[in-house]
Amino acid sequence: MDEALAAKQIEELRSGTISELLVKKEDFPIFRAVLVKQPDFKRFRGIAQRGGHVVYHYMETPRS
């Protein structure tokens, strides 16, 4: 995964094109670097999975 693909997937999640996004352990550092730069960063919820993967969802209300 590169930064362009991460940004595209973030936009798809934000727009509702996809309801969840699985980020593999090896792609996490690049994905997170792009994600934290988003103005609505607090609306993304990541749930850690077994094996180091993370499933992200976009929430209507930001987390605190």
N, CA, C and O atoms as a GROMACS GRO file, in nm:
protein
  256
    1MET      N    1   0.084  -0.118   0.000
    1MET     CA    2   0.000   0.000   0.000
    1MET      C    3   0.089   0.124   0.000
    1MET      O    4   0.191   0.130   0.069
    2ASP      N    5   0.048   0.223  -0.079
    2ASP     CA    6   0.118   0.351  -0.078
    2ASP      C    7   0.021   0.458  -0.029
    2ASP      O    8  -0.097   0.431  -0.004
    3GLU      N    9   0.071   0.580  -0.014
    3GLU     CA   10  -0.012   0.688   0.041
    3GLU      C   11  -0.133   0.721  -0.047
    3GLU      O   12  -0.239   0.754   0.005
    4ALA      N   13  -0.118   0.711  -0.178
    4ALA     CA   14  -0.229   0.741  -0.269
    4ALA      C   15  -0.342   0.640  -0.251
    4ALA      O   16  -0.459   0.678  -0.248
    5LEU      N   17  -0.307   0.513  -0.240
    5LEU     CA   18  -0.409   0.409  -0.220
    5LEU      C   19  -0.476   0.425  -0.084
    5LEU      O   20  -0.597   0.408  -0.072
    6ALA      N   21  -0.399   0.458   0.018
    6ALA     CA   22  -0.455   0.480   0.151
    6ALA      C   23  -0.555   0.595   0.147
    6ALA      O   24  -0.664   0.585   0.204
    7ALA      N   25  -0.519   0.704   0.082
    7ALA     CA   26  -0.608   0.820   0.073
    7ALA      C   27  -0.736   0.784  -0.003
    7ALA      O   28  -0.845   0.828   0.034
    8LYS      N   29  -0.724   0.704  -0.108
    8LYS     CA   30  -0.841   0.661  -0.186
    8LYS      C   31  -0.934   0.576  -0.100
    8LYS      O   32  -1.056   0.594  -0.104
    9GLN      N   33  -0.877   0.484  -0.024
    9GLN     CA   34  -0.958   0.397   0.061
    9GLN      C   35  -1.025   0.476   0.174
    9GLN      O   36  -1.139   0.447   0.211
   10ILE      N   37  -0.956   0.575   0.228
   10ILE     CA   38  -1.014   0.660   0.331
   10ILE      C   39  -1.134   0.736   0.274
   10ILE      O   40  -1.238   0.746   0.340
   11GLU      N   41  -1.120   0.787   0.154
   11GLU     CA   42  -1.230   0.860   0.091
   11GLU      C   43  -1.349   0.768   0.062
   11GLU      O   44  -1.464   0.810   0.078
   12GLU      N   45  -1.323   0.645   0.021
   12GLU     CA   46  -1.431   0.549  -0.004
   12GLU      C   47  -1.506   0.517   0.125
   12GLU      O   48  -1.628   0.504   0.126
   13LEU      N   49  -1.432   0.505   0.234
   13LEU     CA   50  -1.494   0.478   0.363
   13LEU      C   51  -1.576   0.599   0.409
   13LEU      O   52  -1.688   0.583   0.459
   14ARG      N   53  -1.522   0.717   0.392
   14ARG     CA   54  -1.590   0.840   0.430
   14ARG      C   55  -1.719   0.860   0.350
   14ARG      O   56  -1.821   0.898   0.406
   15SER      N   57  -1.715   0.833   0.222
   15SER     CA   58  -1.831   0.857   0.135
   15SER      C   59  -1.938   0.748   0.147
   15SER      O   60  -2.050   0.766   0.099
   16GLY      N   61  -1.904   0.637   0.209
   16GLY     CA   62  -2.000   0.528   0.224
   16GLY      C   63  -1.996   0.427   0.111
   16GLY      O   64  -2.078   0.336   0.106
   17THR      N   65  -1.901   0.443   0.020
   17THR     CA   66  -1.886   0.346  -0.089
   17THR      C   67  -1.857   0.208  -0.031
   17THR      O   68  -1.905   0.106  -0.081
   18ILE      N   69  -1.777   0.206   0.075
   18ILE     CA   70  -1.751   0.082   0.149
   18ILE      C   71  -1.790   0.106   0.295
   18ILE      O   72  -1.778   0.218   0.344
   19SER      N   73  -1.837   0.003   0.362
   19SER     CA   74  -1.882   0.020   0.501
   19SER      C   75  -1.772  -0.007   0.602
   19SER      O   76  -1.776   0.043   0.715
   20GLU      N   77  -1.672  -0.086   0.562
   20GLU     CA   78  -1.559  -0.112   0.650
   20GLU      C   79  -1.435  -0.138   0.566
   20GLU      O   80  -1.443  -0.172   0.449
   21LEU      N   81  -1.321  -0.120   0.630
   21LEU     CA   82  -1.194  -0.135   0.561
   21LEU      C   83  -1.099  -0.215   0.647
   21LEU      O   84  -1.073  -0.179   0.761
   22LEU      N   85  -1.048  -0.325   0.593
   22LEU     CA   86  -0.950  -0.406   0.662
   22LEU      C   87  -0.810  -0.360   0.622
   22LEU      O   88  -0.775  -0.362   0.504
   23VAL      N   89  -0.732  -0.318   0.720
   23VAL     CA   90  -0.594  -0.275   0.696
   23VAL      C   91  -0.503  -0.382   0.754
   23VAL      O   92  -0.508  -0.411   0.874
   24LYS      N   93  -0.421  -0.441   0.669
   24LYS     CA   94  -0.332  -0.547   0.712
   24LYS      C   95  -0.217  -0.491   0.795
   24LYS      O   96  -0.180  -0.374   0.783
   25LYS      N   97  -0.162  -0.575   0.877
   25LYS     CA   98  -0.056  -0.537   0.970
   25LYS      C   99   0.060  -0.466   0.899
   25LYS      O  100   0.111  -0.366   0.949
   26GLU      N  101   0.100  -0.517   0.786
   26GLU     CA  102   0.214  -0.460   0.714
   26GLU      C  103   0.182  -0.324   0.649
   26GLU      O  104   0.273  -0.246   0.620
   27ASP      N  105   0.054  -0.296   0.626
   27ASP     CA  106   0.013  -0.170   0.565
   27ASP      C  107  -0.024  -0.063   0.668
   27ASP      O  108  -0.042   0.054   0.633
   28PHE      N  109  -0.035  -0.103   0.794
   28PHE     CA  110  -0.083  -0.012   0.897
   28PHE      C  111  -0.002   0.116   0.912
   28PHE      O  112  -0.062   0.223   0.919
   29PRO      N  113   0.132   0.113   0.916
   29PRO     CA  114   0.207   0.239   0.936
   29PRO      C  115   0.179   0.344   0.828
   29PRO      O  116   0.162   0.461   0.859
   30ILE      N  117   0.174   0.302   0.704
   30ILE     CA  118   0.148   0.396   0.594
   30ILE      C  119   0.004   0.448   0.603
   30ILE      O  120  -0.021   0.568   0.589
   31PHE      N  121  -0.091   0.357   0.626
   31PHE     CA  122  -0.231   0.396   0.634
   31PHE      C  123  -0.253   0.494   0.749
   31PHE      O  124  -0.321   0.596   0.731
   32ARG      N  125  -0.198   0.466   0.863
   32ARG     CA  126  -0.218   0.552   0.980
   32ARG      C  127  -0.157   0.690   0.958
   32ARG      O  128  -0.215   0.790   1.000
   33ALA      N  129  -0.042   0.697   0.892
   33ALA     CA  130   0.021   0.826   0.865
   33ALA      C  131  -0.071   0.915   0.781
   33ALA      O  132  -0.077   1.036   0.802
   34VAL      N  133  -0.142   0.855   0.686
   34VAL     CA  134  -0.237   0.931   0.603
   34VAL      C  135  -0.363   0.963   0.683
   34VAL      O  136  -0.415   1.074   0.674
   35LEU      N  137  -0.411   0.868   0.761
   35LEU     CA  138  -0.535   0.885   0.836
   35LEU      C  139  -0.527   0.998   0.938
   35LEU      O  140  -0.622   1.076   0.949
   36VAL      N  141  -0.418   1.009   1.011
   36VAL     CA  142  -0.410   1.112   1.116
   36VAL      C  143  -0.406   1.254   1.060
   36VAL      O  144  -0.427   1.350   1.135
   37LYS      N  145  -0.380   1.268   0.933
   37LYS     CA  146  -0.378   1.400   0.869
   37LYS      C  147  -0.516   1.446   0.823
   37LYS      O  148  -0.533   1.560   0.779
   38GLN      N  149  -0.615   1.358   0.834
   38GLN     CA  150  -0.750   1.389   0.788
   38GLN      C  151  -0.819   1.484   0.887
   38GLN      O  152  -0.805   1.466   1.008
   39PRO      N  153  -0.893   1.583   0.837
   39PRO     CA  154  -0.961   1.677   0.927
   39PRO      C  155  -1.069   1.610   1.012
   39PRO      O  156  -1.100   1.657   1.121
   40ASP      N  157  -1.126   1.500   0.962
   40ASP     CA  158  -1.230   1.428   1.037
   40ASP      C  159  -1.176   1.298   1.096
   40ASP      O  160  -1.248   1.198   1.107
   41PHE      N  161  -1.050   1.300   1.135
   41PHE     CA  162  -0.981   1.183   1.189
   41PHE      C  163  -1.059   1.115   1.301
   41PHE      O  164  -1.061   0.992   1.309
   42LYS      N  165  -1.124   1.191   1.386
   42LYS     CA  166  -1.194   1.134   1.501
   42LYS      C  167  -1.323   1.061   1.463
   42LYS      O  168  -1.387   1.001   1.549
   43ARG      N  169  -1.362   1.065   1.339
   43ARG     CA  170  -1.481   0.992   1.294
   43ARG      C  171  -1.446   0.851   1.247
   43ARG      O  172  -1.535   0.772   1.218
   44PHE      N  173  -1.318   0.819   1.239
   44PHE     CA  174  -1.274   0.686   1.199
   44PHE      C  175  -1.249   0.603   1.324
   44PHE      O  176  -1.181   0.646   1.417
   45ARG      N  177  -1.306   0.484   1.325
   45ARG     CA  178  -1.291   0.395   1.440
   45ARG      C  179  -1.220   0.269   1.393
   45ARG      O  180  -1.268   0.200   1.303
   46GLY      N  181  -1.107   0.240   1.455
   46GLY     CA  182  -1.032   0.119   1.422
   46GLY      C  183  -1.047   0.016   1.531
   46GLY      O  184  -1.033   0.046   1.650
   47ILE      N  185  -1.075  -0.106   1.491
   47ILE     CA  186  -1.089  -0.217   1.585
   47ILE      C  187  -0.981  -0.320   1.554
   47ILE      O  188  -0.978  -0.377   1.445
   48ALA      N  189  -0.893  -0.341   1.650
   48ALA     CA  190  -0.782  -0.434   1.631
   48ALA      C  191  -0.834  -0.577   1.618
   48ALA      O  192  -0.927  -0.618   1.688
   49GLN      N  193  -0.773  -0.650   1.528
   49GLN     CA  194  -0.809  -0.789   1.505
   49GLN      C  195  -0.692  -0.879   1.543
   49GLN      O  196  -0.579  -0.832   1.561
   50ARG      N  197  -0.718  -1.003   1.553
   50ARG     CA  198  -0.612  -1.100   1.580
   50ARG      C  199  -0.512  -1.100   1.464
   50ARG      O  200  -0.552  -1.097   1.348
   51GLY      N  201  -0.386  -1.102   1.496
   51GLY     CA  202  -0.282  -1.105   1.393
   51GLY      C  203  -0.229  -0.967   1.357
   51GLY      O  204  -0.143  -0.955   1.270
   52GLY      N  205  -0.279  -0.864   1.422
   52GLY     CA  206  -0.228  -0.730   1.397
   52GLY      C  207  -0.302  -0.650   1.293
   52GLY      O  208  -0.262  -0.537   1.263
   53HIS      N  209  -0.409  -0.703   1.237
   53HIS     CA  210  -0.488  -0.630   1.138
   53HIS      C  211  -0.586  -0.538   1.210
   53HIS      O  212  -0.617  -0.558   1.328
   54VAL      N  213  -0.636  -0.436   1.138
   54VAL     CA  214  -0.731  -0.342   1.197
   54VAL      C  215  -0.847  -0.322   1.099
   54VAL      O  216  -0.826  -0.306   0.979
   55VAL      N  217  -0.970  -0.325   1.152
   55VAL     CA  218  -1.089  -0.298   1.072
   55VAL      C  219  -1.136  -0.158   1.107
   55VAL      O  220  -1.160  -0.127   1.224
   56TYR      N  221  -1.150  -0.073   1.006
   56TYR     CA  222  -1.194   0.065   1.025
   56TYR      C  223  -1.337   0.084   0.978
   56TYR      O  224  -1.380   0.026   0.879
   57HIS      N  225  -1.410   0.168   1.054
   57HIS     CA  226  -1.545   0.211   1.018
   57HIS      C  227  -1.547   0.363   1.026
   57HIS      O  228  -1.467   0.424   1.097
   58TYR      N  229  -1.639   0.423   0.954
   58TYR     CA  230  -1.659   0.568   0.960
   58TYR      C  231  -1.785   0.593   1.041
   58TYR      O  232  -1.890   0.536   1.011
   59MET      N  233  -1.776   0.678   1.142
   59MET     CA  234  -1.890   0.704   1.232
   59MET      C  235  -1.949   0.842   1.201
   59MET      O  236  -1.878   0.934   1.160
   60GLU      N  237  -2.079   0.855   1.220
   60GLU     CA  238  -2.147   0.982   1.198
   60GLU      C  239  -2.107   1.087   1.302
   60GLU      O  240  -2.096   1.205   1.271
   61THR      N  241  -2.086   1.042   1.425
   61THR     CA  242  -2.044   1.134   1.530
   61THR      C  243  -1.899   1.104   1.568
   61THR      O  244  -1.861   0.987   1.577
   62PRO      N  245  -1.819   1.208   1.588
   62PRO     CA  246  -1.678   1.184   1.622
   62PRO      C  247  -1.663   1.126   1.760
   62PRO      O  248  -1.743   1.152   1.850
   63ARG      N  249  -1.559   1.046   1.776
   63ARG     CA  250  -1.530   0.991   1.909
   63ARG      C  251  -1.468   1.102   1.993
   63ARG      O  252  -1.418   1.201   1.940
   64SER      N  253  -1.472   1.084   2.121
   64SER     CA  254  -1.422   1.189   2.211
   64SER      C  255  -1.272   1.179   2.233
   64SER      O  256  -1.215   1.260   2.306
   0.00000   0.00000   0.00000
